[in-house]
């Protein structure tokens, strides 16, 4: 990460040249390949997704600068961009774009003053589609973590196990043995596009998450929600293999894990 700092700074400078009159950006790919007729016409504005993604870039660069011991103003720039996004896309605590992707982006990147209104709005946005996702490749990657942050992890499990279009179950019933590029037939049948649920299973259901870059320190805090009764997970990291096994019976969670030598498990 530290070695990439010059590239991060160069990329951020390029984006800063793209700011519009509202101090936001909107030139990249939309929330592409969602379950709508025209893959390139996502209901969430590119300006919102791009600007939120830029907040994430500022956060990462600020961390890289901190780890390198370099003084920077990236954290301040991230805060200023968050403020500009909130000014345009949040009203009375709610996202002005009532879409799963838009709400999830605000939640995921901490672009809010009060999480509660957005949490309620996100729950309704999922329920509206009978616990199916209604987002593209950008939104789905943030949807599951956003649901976790809002205390709605069980909704994530319902989406993952939902039947009918659009769903992973629908792919399986069509004979898919690999992940597809889009939810409809006719595109690539071996694509990484919608694999983010795997990260969610590892980070949330199994509860394995790095506490700092490089997995020298990790947190193991599984979310045992809904009807889940057990979980077995193995994760290969740069430090070695981490394993987690938990069971839940009569409301009691029993957790066992192993980590490589030299890796510290922290609260």
C-alpha atoms as an extended CHARMM CRD file, in Angstrom:
* protein
*
       267  EXT
         1         1  UNK       CA              0.0000000000        0.0000000000        0.0000000000  PROA      1               0.0000000000
         2         2  UNK       CA              2.7840000000        2.4230000000        0.9320000000  PROA      2               0.0000000000
         3         3  UNK       CA              4.6480000000        1.6460000000       -2.2890000000  PROA      3               0.0000000000
         4         4  UNK       CA              1.5200000000        2.5890000000       -4.2400000000  PROA      4               0.0000000000
         5         5  UNK       CA              1.1420000000        5.9830000000       -2.5580000000  PROA      5               0.0000000000
         6         6  UNK       CA              2.5890000000        7.9910000000       -5.5040000000  PROA      6               0.0000000000
         7         7  UNK       CA              0.1420000000        6.2670000000       -7.8650000000  PROA      7               0.0000000000
         8         8  UNK       CA             -2.7410000000        6.9480000000       -5.4690000000  PROA      8               0.0000000000
         9         9  UNK       CA             -1.8330000000       10.6250000000       -5.3470000000  PROA      9               0.0000000000
        10        10  UNK       CA             -1.5670000000       10.8420000000       -9.1180000000  PROA      10              0.0000000000
        11        11  UNK       CA             -4.9680000000        9.2150000000       -9.5870000000  PROA      11              0.0000000000
        12        12  UNK       CA             -6.6240000000       11.4950000000       -7.0470000000  PROA      12              0.0000000000
        13        13  UNK       CA             -5.1500000000       14.5230000000       -8.7960000000  PROA      13              0.0000000000
        14        14  UNK       CA             -6.6520000000       13.3130000000      -12.0610000000  PROA      14              0.0000000000
        15        15  UNK       CA            -10.0740000000       12.9650000000      -10.4520000000  PROA      15              0.0000000000
        16        16  UNK       CA             -9.8790000000       16.3780000000       -8.8420000000  PROA      16              0.0000000000
        17        17  UNK       CA             -9.6000000000       17.8250000000      -12.3440000000  PROA      17              0.0000000000
        18        18  UNK       CA            -12.9840000000       16.2020000000      -13.0750000000  PROA      18              0.0000000000
        19        19  UNK       CA            -14.9640000000       17.9560000000      -10.3310000000  PROA      19              0.0000000000
        20        20  UNK       CA            -18.1670000000       19.5630000000      -11.6030000000  PROA      20              0.0000000000
        21        21  UNK       CA            -19.8640000000       22.6870000000      -10.2810000000  PROA      21              0.0000000000
        22        22  UNK       CA            -21.1490000000       20.7310000000       -7.2560000000  PROA      22              0.0000000000
        23        23  UNK       CA            -17.6470000000       19.4920000000       -6.4330000000  PROA      23              0.0000000000
        24        24  UNK       CA            -18.5740000000       15.9320000000       -7.4490000000  PROA      24              0.0000000000
        25        25  UNK       CA            -17.4820000000       13.6150000000      -10.2670000000  PROA      25              0.0000000000
        26        26  UNK       CA            -19.4630000000       11.4700000000      -12.6860000000  PROA      26              0.0000000000
        27        27  UNK       CA            -17.5420000000       10.1660000000      -15.6650000000  PROA      27              0.0000000000
        28        28  UNK       CA            -17.0750000000        6.4390000000      -15.0520000000  PROA      28              0.0000000000
        29        29  UNK       CA            -19.0580000000        3.2750000000      -15.6490000000  PROA      29              0.0000000000
        30        30  UNK       CA            -22.5370000000        3.2250000000      -14.1530000000  PROA      30              0.0000000000
        31        31  UNK       CA            -23.8790000000        0.6390000000      -11.7020000000  PROA      31              0.0000000000
        32        32  UNK       CA            -23.5490000000       -1.7260000000      -14.5940000000  PROA      32              0.0000000000
        33        33  UNK       CA            -25.2550000000       -5.0220000000      -15.4340000000  PROA      33              0.0000000000
        34        34  UNK       CA            -28.1170000000       -4.7780000000      -12.9800000000  PROA      34              0.0000000000
        35        35  UNK       CA            -31.4870000000       -6.4680000000      -13.5140000000  PROA      35              0.0000000000
        36        36  UNK       CA            -32.8430000000       -3.7880000000      -15.8250000000  PROA      36              0.0000000000
        37        37  UNK       CA            -33.5010000000       -3.8050000000      -19.5440000000  PROA      37              0.0000000000
        38        38  UNK       CA            -30.6090000000       -1.5610000000      -20.5980000000  PROA      38              0.0000000000
        39        39  UNK       CA            -27.4450000000       -2.5410000000      -18.7340000000  PROA      39              0.0000000000
        40        40  UNK       CA            -26.0270000000        0.9540000000      -19.1980000000  PROA      40              0.0000000000
        41        41  UNK       CA            -29.0290000000        2.8050000000      -17.7290000000  PROA      41              0.0000000000
        42        42  UNK       CA            -28.7540000000        2.2510000000      -13.9900000000  PROA      42              0.0000000000
        43        43  UNK       CA            -31.3010000000        4.0690000000      -11.8010000000  PROA      43              0.0000000000
        44        44  UNK       CA            -28.5670000000        5.3760000000       -9.4820000000  PROA      44              0.0000000000
        45        45  UNK       CA            -26.7280000000        8.3820000000      -11.0040000000  PROA      45              0.0000000000
        46        46  UNK       CA            -23.0990000000        7.8840000000      -11.9800000000  PROA      46              0.0000000000
        47        47  UNK       CA            -22.3500000000       11.0830000000      -10.0910000000  PROA      47              0.0000000000
        48        48  UNK       CA            -23.3840000000        9.4670000000       -6.8300000000  PROA      48              0.0000000000
        49        49  UNK       CA            -21.5510000000        6.1660000000       -7.3340000000  PROA      49              0.0000000000
        50        50  UNK       CA            -18.3860000000        7.8010000000       -8.6730000000  PROA      50              0.0000000000
        51        51  UNK       CA            -18.2440000000       10.4280000000       -5.9400000000  PROA      51              0.0000000000
        52        52  UNK       CA            -18.7770000000        7.8280000000       -3.2150000000  PROA      52              0.0000000000
        53        53  UNK       CA            -16.0520000000        5.6640000000       -4.7300000000  PROA      53              0.0000000000
        54        54  UNK       CA            -13.7450000000        8.6780000000       -4.6870000000  PROA      54              0.0000000000
        55        55  UNK       CA            -14.4070000000        9.0570000000       -0.9540000000  PROA      55              0.0000000000
        56        56  UNK       CA            -13.1250000000        5.5020000000       -0.5800000000  PROA      56              0.0000000000
        57        57  UNK       CA            -10.0250000000        6.3500000000       -2.6130000000  PROA      57              0.0000000000
        58        58  UNK       CA             -9.3000000000        9.3260000000       -0.3540000000  PROA      58              0.0000000000
        59        59  UNK       CA             -9.6950000000        7.1100000000        2.7330000000  PROA      59              0.0000000000
        60        60  UNK       CA             -7.2830000000        4.4900000000        1.3940000000  PROA      60              0.0000000000
        61        61  UNK       CA             -4.7340000000        7.1050000000        0.3880000000  PROA      61              0.0000000000
        62        62  UNK       CA             -5.0090000000        8.7930000000        3.7790000000  PROA      62              0.0000000000
        63        63  UNK       CA             -4.2590000000        5.4450000000        5.4330000000  PROA      63              0.0000000000
        64        64  UNK       CA             -1.3100000000        4.7990000000        3.1170000000  PROA      64              0.0000000000
        65        65  UNK       CA              0.0870000000        8.2310000000        3.9030000000  PROA      65              0.0000000000
        66        66  UNK       CA             -0.3580000000        7.6360000000        7.6530000000  PROA      66              0.0000000000
        67        67  UNK       CA              1.4080000000        4.2640000000        7.4690000000  PROA      67              0.0000000000
        68        68  UNK       CA              4.2810000000        5.8350000000        5.5580000000  PROA      68              0.0000000000
        69        69  UNK       CA              4.6330000000        8.6340000000        8.0940000000  PROA      69              0.0000000000
        70        70  UNK       CA              3.8080000000       11.2240000000        5.4630000000  PROA      70              0.0000000000
        71        71  UNK       CA              1.6710000000       14.2170000000        6.3720000000  PROA      71              0.0000000000
        72        72  UNK       CA             -1.2870000000       14.6630000000        4.0460000000  PROA      72              0.0000000000
        73        73  UNK       CA             -4.6780000000       16.3270000000        3.7020000000  PROA      73              0.0000000000
        74        74  UNK       CA             -6.4480000000       13.3280000000        2.2030000000  PROA      74              0.0000000000
        75        75  UNK       CA             -8.6180000000       12.7580000000        5.2830000000  PROA      75              0.0000000000
        76        76  UNK       CA             -9.7320000000       16.3880000000        5.1300000000  PROA      76              0.0000000000
        77        77  UNK       CA            -10.4790000000       16.0460000000        1.4170000000  PROA      77              0.0000000000
        78        78  UNK       CA            -12.5280000000       12.9180000000        2.1140000000  PROA      78              0.0000000000
        79        79  UNK       CA            -14.5290000000       14.7700000000        4.7670000000  PROA      79              0.0000000000
        80        80  UNK       CA            -15.1570000000       17.6930000000        2.4250000000  PROA      80              0.0000000000
        81        81  UNK       CA            -16.3510000000       15.3700000000       -0.3530000000  PROA      81              0.0000000000
        82        82  UNK       CA            -18.6290000000       13.5460000000        2.0680000000  PROA      82              0.0000000000
        83        83  UNK       CA            -20.1440000000       16.8970000000        2.9850000000  PROA      83              0.0000000000
        84        84  UNK       CA            -20.7910000000       17.7840000000       -0.6500000000  PROA      84              0.0000000000
        85        85  UNK       CA            -22.4100000000       14.4130000000       -1.3490000000  PROA      85              0.0000000000
        86        86  UNK       CA            -24.6450000000       14.7490000000        1.7300000000  PROA      86              0.0000000000
        87        87  UNK       CA            -25.6580000000       18.2330000000        0.6440000000  PROA      87              0.0000000000
        88        88  UNK       CA            -26.9440000000       16.9460000000       -2.6790000000  PROA      88              0.0000000000
        89        89  UNK       CA            -28.0830000000       13.4040000000       -1.9670000000  PROA      89              0.0000000000
        90        90  UNK       CA            -29.4340000000       13.4160000000        1.6030000000  PROA      90              0.0000000000
        91        91  UNK       CA            -32.5870000000       15.2260000000        2.6620000000  PROA      91              0.0000000000
        92        92  UNK       CA            -34.2740000000       14.8040000000        6.0290000000  PROA      92              0.0000000000
        93        93  UNK       CA            -31.8570000000       11.9720000000        6.7400000000  PROA      93              0.0000000000
        94        94  UNK       CA            -32.8750000000        9.9490000000        3.6840000000  PROA      94              0.0000000000
        95        95  UNK       CA            -31.1530000000        9.3400000000        0.3820000000  PROA      95              0.0000000000
        96        96  UNK       CA            -32.8260000000       11.3740000000       -2.3680000000  PROA      96              0.0000000000
        97        97  UNK       CA            -32.3160000000        8.4280000000       -4.7320000000  PROA      97              0.0000000000
        98        98  UNK       CA            -34.4960000000        5.6580000000       -3.3100000000  PROA      98              0.0000000000
        99        99  UNK       CA            -32.4690000000        2.7710000000       -4.7450000000  PROA      99              0.0000000000
       100       100  UNK       CA            -30.5440000000       -0.0460000000       -3.0810000000  PROA      100             0.0000000000
       101       101  UNK       CA            -27.2580000000        1.0240000000       -4.6540000000  PROA      101             0.0000000000
       102       102  UNK       CA            -27.5760000000        4.6950000000       -3.7550000000  PROA      102             0.0000000000
       103       103  UNK       CA            -28.4910000000        4.0020000000       -0.1270000000  PROA      103             0.0000000000
       104       104  UNK       CA            -25.8360000000        1.2960000000        0.2420000000  PROA      104             0.0000000000
       105       105  UNK       CA            -23.0940000000        3.5690000000       -1.0990000000  PROA      105             0.0000000000
       106       106  UNK       CA            -23.9300000000        6.2300000000        1.4810000000  PROA      106             0.0000000000
       107       107  UNK       CA            -23.9650000000        3.6810000000        4.2920000000  PROA      107             0.0000000000
       108       108  UNK       CA            -20.8360000000        1.8180000000        3.1690000000  PROA      108             0.0000000000
       109       109  UNK       CA            -18.7040000000        4.9590000000        2.8890000000  PROA      109             0.0000000000
       110       110  UNK       CA            -20.0960000000        6.6270000000        6.0520000000  PROA      110             0.0000000000
       111       111  UNK       CA            -21.7310000000        9.4570000000        4.1190000000  PROA      111             0.0000000000
       112       112  UNK       CA            -24.4320000000       10.4130000000        6.6090000000  PROA      112             0.0000000000
       113       113  UNK       CA            -25.0400000000       12.2350000000        9.8690000000  PROA      113             0.0000000000
       114       114  UNK       CA            -27.4880000000        9.6950000000       11.2590000000  PROA      114             0.0000000000
       115       115  UNK       CA            -27.5010000000        6.0410000000       10.1870000000  PROA      115             0.0000000000
       116       116  UNK       CA            -30.9910000000        5.1920000000       11.4730000000  PROA      116             0.0000000000
       117       117  UNK       CA            -33.0300000000        6.8580000000        8.6800000000  PROA      117             0.0000000000
       118       118  UNK       CA            -30.8600000000        5.2670000000        5.9920000000  PROA      118             0.0000000000
       119       119  UNK       CA            -31.1270000000        1.8760000000        7.6990000000  PROA      119             0.0000000000
       120       120  UNK       CA            -34.9150000000        2.0630000000        7.5820000000  PROA      120             0.0000000000
       121       121  UNK       CA            -34.8290000000        3.2230000000        3.9730000000  PROA      121             0.0000000000
       122       122  UNK       CA            -32.4910000000        0.3780000000        2.9740000000  PROA      122             0.0000000000
       123       123  UNK       CA            -34.7190000000       -2.2080000000        4.6570000000  PROA      123             0.0000000000
       124       124  UNK       CA            -37.7020000000       -0.9390000000        2.6660000000  PROA      124             0.0000000000
       125       125  UNK       CA            -35.6660000000       -0.8700000000       -0.5600000000  PROA      125             0.0000000000
       126       126  UNK       CA            -34.8870000000       -4.5750000000       -0.1000000000  PROA      126             0.0000000000
       127       127  UNK       CA            -38.4030000000       -5.5170000000        0.9520000000  PROA      127             0.0000000000
       128       128  UNK       CA            -39.8070000000       -3.6800000000       -2.0620000000  PROA      128             0.0000000000
       129       129  UNK       CA            -38.2280000000       -6.2900000000       -4.3270000000  PROA      129             0.0000000000
       130       130  UNK       CA            -39.2460000000       -9.2360000000       -2.1550000000  PROA      130             0.0000000000
       131       131  UNK       CA            -35.7130000000       -9.6050000000       -0.7620000000  PROA      131             0.0000000000
       132       132  UNK       CA            -34.0660000000       -9.6720000000       -4.1690000000  PROA      132             0.0000000000
       133       133  UNK       CA            -31.2790000000       -7.3050000000       -5.0470000000  PROA      133             0.0000000000
       134       134  UNK       CA            -32.0570000000       -4.4830000000       -7.4540000000  PROA      134             0.0000000000
       135       135  UNK       CA            -28.5810000000       -3.1680000000       -8.1140000000  PROA      135             0.0000000000
       136       136  UNK       CA            -25.6800000000       -3.6230000000      -10.4750000000  PROA      136             0.0000000000
       137       137  UNK       CA            -22.1090000000       -4.7310000000       -9.9300000000  PROA      137             0.0000000000
       138       138  UNK       CA            -21.1690000000       -1.5410000000       -8.0400000000  PROA      138             0.0000000000
       139       139  UNK       CA            -24.1290000000       -1.6260000000       -5.6910000000  PROA      139             0.0000000000
       140       140  UNK       CA            -24.1530000000       -5.3250000000       -4.8830000000  PROA      140             0.0000000000
       141       141  UNK       CA            -20.5930000000       -5.1740000000       -3.5770000000  PROA      141             0.0000000000
       142       142  UNK       CA            -21.6860000000       -2.5620000000       -1.0160000000  PROA      142             0.0000000000
       143       143  UNK       CA            -25.1860000000       -3.9030000000       -0.3250000000  PROA      143             0.0000000000
       144       144  UNK       CA            -24.2200000000       -6.8080000000        1.9510000000  PROA      144             0.0000000000
       145       145  UNK       CA            -21.8030000000       -4.8070000000        4.1680000000  PROA      145             0.0000000000
       146       146  UNK       CA            -24.3200000000       -1.9530000000        4.3090000000  PROA      146             0.0000000000
       147       147  UNK       CA            -26.9960000000       -4.3510000000        5.5340000000  PROA      147             0.0000000000
       148       148  UNK       CA            -24.5850000000       -5.5600000000        8.2250000000  PROA      148             0.0000000000
       149       149  UNK       CA            -23.8650000000       -2.0210000000        9.3530000000  PROA      149             0.0000000000
       150       150  UNK       CA            -27.5970000000       -1.3440000000        9.5770000000  PROA      150             0.0000000000
       151       151  UNK       CA            -28.2830000000       -4.4690000000       11.6340000000  PROA      151             0.0000000000
       152       152  UNK       CA            -30.0030000000       -6.1150000000        8.6680000000  PROA      152             0.0000000000
       153       153  UNK       CA            -27.6880000000       -9.0690000000        8.0620000000  PROA      153             0.0000000000
       154       154  UNK       CA            -30.6140000000      -11.4790000000        7.8730000000  PROA      154             0.0000000000
       155       155  UNK       CA            -31.8310000000       -9.5510000000        4.8210000000  PROA      155             0.0000000000
       156       156  UNK       CA            -28.4920000000      -10.2780000000        3.1890000000  PROA      156             0.0000000000
       157       157  UNK       CA            -28.9810000000      -13.9880000000        3.7260000000  PROA      157             0.0000000000
       158       158  UNK       CA            -32.4980000000      -13.7900000000        2.2840000000  PROA      158             0.0000000000
       159       159  UNK       CA            -31.1460000000      -12.0660000000       -0.8240000000  PROA      159             0.0000000000
       160       160  UNK       CA            -28.3940000000      -14.6570000000       -1.2180000000  PROA      160             0.0000000000
       161       161  UNK       CA            -30.8650000000      -17.5510000000       -0.9830000000  PROA      161             0.0000000000
       162       162  UNK       CA            -33.7290000000      -15.9290000000       -2.9040000000  PROA      162             0.0000000000
       163       163  UNK       CA            -35.3020000000      -17.8110000000       -5.7820000000  PROA      163             0.0000000000
       164       164  UNK       CA            -36.4650000000      -16.4730000000       -9.1200000000  PROA      164             0.0000000000
       165       165  UNK       CA            -34.9480000000      -13.7440000000      -11.2570000000  PROA      165             0.0000000000
       166       166  UNK       CA            -32.5730000000      -12.1320000000      -10.4200000000  PROA      166             0.0000000000
       167       167  UNK       CA            -30.7630000000      -14.4960000000       -8.0780000000  PROA      167             0.0000000000
       168       168  UNK       CA            -27.8940000000      -16.9080000000       -7.6790000000  PROA      168             0.0000000000
       169       169  UNK       CA            -30.4850000000      -19.6620000000       -7.3440000000  PROA      169             0.0000000000
       170       170  UNK       CA            -31.8010000000      -18.7490000000      -10.7850000000  PROA      170             0.0000000000
       171       171  UNK       CA            -28.3110000000      -19.2730000000      -12.2150000000  PROA      171             0.0000000000
       172       172  UNK       CA            -28.0560000000      -22.6800000000      -10.5630000000  PROA      172             0.0000000000
       173       173  UNK       CA            -31.4050000000      -23.7780000000      -11.9390000000  PROA      173             0.0000000000
       174       174  UNK       CA            -30.2190000000      -22.7760000000      -15.4100000000  PROA      174             0.0000000000
       175       175  UNK       CA            -27.2870000000      -25.1470000000      -14.9850000000  PROA      175             0.0000000000
       176       176  UNK       CA            -24.5590000000      -22.6360000000      -14.1150000000  PROA      176             0.0000000000
       177       177  UNK       CA            -21.4340000000      -24.0970000000      -12.5180000000  PROA      177             0.0000000000
       178       178  UNK       CA            -19.5460000000      -20.7850000000      -12.4720000000  PROA      178             0.0000000000
       179       179  UNK       CA            -20.5750000000      -17.1840000000      -11.8170000000  PROA      179             0.0000000000
       180       180  UNK       CA            -22.1210000000      -15.3330000000      -14.7460000000  PROA      180             0.0000000000
       181       181  UNK       CA            -21.5270000000      -11.7950000000      -15.9780000000  PROA      181             0.0000000000
       182       182  UNK       CA            -25.1710000000      -10.7340000000      -15.8790000000  PROA      182             0.0000000000
       183       183  UNK       CA            -28.4030000000      -12.0500000000      -14.4150000000  PROA      183             0.0000000000
       184       184  UNK       CA            -29.9030000000      -12.7450000000      -17.8290000000  PROA      184             0.0000000000
       185       185  UNK       CA            -28.6630000000      -15.2860000000      -20.3450000000  PROA      185             0.0000000000
       186       186  UNK       CA            -26.4380000000      -14.4700000000      -23.2970000000  PROA      186             0.0000000000
       187       187  UNK       CA            -23.3680000000      -12.9290000000      -21.6850000000  PROA      187             0.0000000000
       188       188  UNK       CA            -20.1920000000      -14.4390000000      -20.2620000000  PROA      188             0.0000000000
       189       189  UNK       CA            -20.8790000000      -17.5390000000      -18.1900000000  PROA      189             0.0000000000
       190       190  UNK       CA            -17.5920000000      -17.3890000000      -16.2750000000  PROA      190             0.0000000000
       191       191  UNK       CA            -17.1700000000      -13.9970000000      -14.6660000000  PROA      191             0.0000000000
       192       192  UNK       CA            -16.0670000000      -12.5100000000      -11.3510000000  PROA      192             0.0000000000
       193       193  UNK       CA            -18.6310000000       -9.7060000000      -11.6400000000  PROA      193             0.0000000000
       194       194  UNK       CA            -20.9620000000      -10.7570000000       -8.8200000000  PROA      194             0.0000000000
       195       195  UNK       CA            -18.6020000000      -12.6520000000       -6.5010000000  PROA      195             0.0000000000
       196       196  UNK       CA            -18.7920000000      -10.1400000000       -3.6440000000  PROA      196             0.0000000000
       197       197  UNK       CA            -21.1470000000      -12.3770000000       -1.6610000000  PROA      197             0.0000000000
       198       198  UNK       CA            -18.1450000000      -14.6530000000       -1.0610000000  PROA      198             0.0000000000
       199       199  UNK       CA            -16.3050000000      -11.8860000000        0.7670000000  PROA      199             0.0000000000
       200       200  UNK       CA            -19.4490000000      -11.2820000000        2.8120000000  PROA      200             0.0000000000
       201       201  UNK       CA            -19.6230000000      -14.9470000000        3.8170000000  PROA      201             0.0000000000
       202       202  UNK       CA            -15.9920000000      -14.8390000000        4.9700000000  PROA      202             0.0000000000
       203       203  UNK       CA            -16.0640000000      -11.4470000000        6.6980000000  PROA      203             0.0000000000
       204       204  UNK       CA            -19.5420000000      -11.5570000000        8.1950000000  PROA      204             0.0000000000
       205       205  UNK       CA            -20.8290000000      -15.1240000000        8.4960000000  PROA      205             0.0000000000
       206       206  UNK       CA            -17.4220000000      -16.6240000000        9.3390000000  PROA      206             0.0000000000
       207       207  UNK       CA            -16.3390000000      -13.3220000000       10.8930000000  PROA      207             0.0000000000
       208       208  UNK       CA            -12.7550000000      -13.2120000000        9.5730000000  PROA      208             0.0000000000
       209       209  UNK       CA            -11.5310000000       -9.6680000000        8.9460000000  PROA      209             0.0000000000
       210       210  UNK       CA             -8.0450000000       -8.1240000000        8.9230000000  PROA      210             0.0000000000
       211       211  UNK       CA             -7.5570000000       -5.5940000000       11.7110000000  PROA      211             0.0000000000
       212       212  UNK       CA             -4.7270000000       -4.0000000000        9.7550000000  PROA      212             0.0000000000
       213       213  UNK       CA             -3.2660000000       -4.4480000000        6.2490000000  PROA      213             0.0000000000
       214       214  UNK       CA             -1.4080000000       -7.7160000000        5.7700000000  PROA      214             0.0000000000
       215       215  UNK       CA             -3.3450000000       -9.9050000000        8.2530000000  PROA      215             0.0000000000
       216       216  UNK       CA             -0.7760000000       -9.4780000000       11.0500000000  PROA      216             0.0000000000
       217       217  UNK       CA             -3.7760000000       -8.7390000000       13.2520000000  PROA      217             0.0000000000
       218       218  UNK       CA             -7.2620000000      -10.1130000000       12.6600000000  PROA      218             0.0000000000
       219       219  UNK       CA            -10.6910000000       -9.9560000000       14.2250000000  PROA      219             0.0000000000
       220       220  UNK       CA            -12.8290000000      -13.0640000000       14.3650000000  PROA      220             0.0000000000
       221       221  UNK       CA            -16.3790000000      -12.0510000000       15.1630000000  PROA      221             0.0000000000
       222       222  UNK       CA            -18.9540000000      -14.1260000000       13.2710000000  PROA      222             0.0000000000
       223       223  UNK       CA            -22.4980000000      -12.9360000000       12.8030000000  PROA      223             0.0000000000
       224       224  UNK       CA            -24.7970000000      -15.8090000000       13.7060000000  PROA      224             0.0000000000
       225       225  UNK       CA            -28.1750000000      -14.5910000000       12.5160000000  PROA      225             0.0000000000
       226       226  UNK       CA            -31.4230000000      -15.9200000000       11.1580000000  PROA      226             0.0000000000
       227       227  UNK       CA            -31.6720000000      -19.7030000000       10.9640000000  PROA      227             0.0000000000
       228       228  UNK       CA            -27.9160000000      -20.2580000000       10.6720000000  PROA      228             0.0000000000
       229       229  UNK       CA            -26.7620000000      -23.0740000000       12.9580000000  PROA      229             0.0000000000
       230       230  UNK       CA            -23.1400000000      -23.6260000000       11.9180000000  PROA      230             0.0000000000
       231       231  UNK       CA            -20.2950000000      -22.3840000000        9.7660000000  PROA      231             0.0000000000
       232       232  UNK       CA            -17.0040000000      -23.8540000000        8.5380000000  PROA      232             0.0000000000
       233       233  UNK       CA            -14.5720000000      -21.5720000000        6.7410000000  PROA      233             0.0000000000
       234       234  UNK       CA            -10.9320000000      -21.6480000000        5.6150000000  PROA      234             0.0000000000
       235       235  UNK       CA             -9.1590000000      -18.5530000000        4.3250000000  PROA      235             0.0000000000
       236       236  UNK       CA             -5.6760000000      -18.5560000000        2.7900000000  PROA      236             0.0000000000
       237       237  UNK       CA             -3.8760000000      -15.3110000000        3.6360000000  PROA      237             0.0000000000
       238       238  UNK       CA             -0.3640000000      -13.9950000000        3.0980000000  PROA      238             0.0000000000
       239       239  UNK       CA              0.3780000000      -15.1510000000        6.6660000000  PROA      239             0.0000000000
       240       240  UNK       CA             -1.0750000000      -18.6270000000        6.2120000000  PROA      240             0.0000000000
       241       241  UNK       CA             -4.4360000000      -20.3300000000        6.6210000000  PROA      241             0.0000000000
       242       242  UNK       CA             -7.1050000000      -19.1220000000        9.0330000000  PROA      242             0.0000000000
       243       243  UNK       CA             -9.8890000000      -21.5430000000        9.9170000000  PROA      243             0.0000000000
       244       244  UNK       CA            -13.1730000000      -20.8780000000       11.6800000000  PROA      244             0.0000000000
       245       245  UNK       CA            -15.7920000000      -23.3150000000       12.9030000000  PROA      245             0.0000000000
       246       246  UNK       CA            -18.8290000000      -22.2580000000       14.8740000000  PROA      246             0.0000000000
       247       247  UNK       CA            -22.0800000000      -23.8470000000       15.9110000000  PROA      247             0.0000000000
       248       248  UNK       CA            -25.1820000000      -22.3820000000       17.4810000000  PROA      248             0.0000000000
       249       249  UNK       CA            -27.5750000000      -24.4280000000       19.5500000000  PROA      249             0.0000000000
       250       250  UNK       CA            -30.2820000000      -23.2520000000       21.9300000000  PROA      250             0.0000000000
       251       251  UNK       CA            -29.0750000000      -19.6910000000       21.5310000000  PROA      251             0.0000000000
       252       252  UNK       CA            -25.4830000000      -20.5270000000       22.5110000000  PROA      252             0.0000000000
       253       253  UNK       CA            -22.6370000000      -19.8950000000       20.0710000000  PROA      253             0.0000000000
       254       254  UNK       CA            -19.5610000000      -22.1420000000       20.2520000000  PROA      254             0.0000000000
       255       255  UNK       CA            -16.5890000000      -20.7800000000       18.3210000000  PROA      255             0.0000000000
       256       256  UNK       CA            -13.2950000000      -22.4610000000       17.4210000000  PROA      256             0.0000000000
       257       257  UNK       CA            -10.5910000000      -21.0240000000       15.2010000000  PROA      257             0.0000000000
       258       258  UNK       CA             -6.9470000000      -21.3790000000       14.2470000000  PROA      258             0.0000000000
       259       259  UNK       CA             -4.5880000000      -18.6990000000       12.9950000000  PROA      259             0.0000000000
       260       260  UNK       CA             -1.0020000000      -18.8850000000       11.6770000000  PROA      260             0.0000000000
       261       261  UNK       CA              1.9100000000      -18.3870000000       14.0540000000  PROA      261             0.0000000000
       262       262  UNK       CA              2.6080000000      -14.7010000000       14.4880000000  PROA      262             0.0000000000
       263       263  UNK       CA             -0.9610000000      -13.5660000000       13.7340000000  PROA      263             0.0000000000
       264       264  UNK       CA             -2.6700000000      -11.7870000000       16.6350000000  PROA      264             0.0000000000
       265       265  UNK       CA             -6.4350000000      -12.0570000000       17.1960000000  PROA      265             0.0000000000
       266       266  UNK       CA             -7.7770000000       -8.8470000000       18.7270000000  PROA      266             0.0000000000
       267       267  UNK       CA            -11.1790000000       -7.6430000000       19.9300000000  PROA      267             0.0000000000
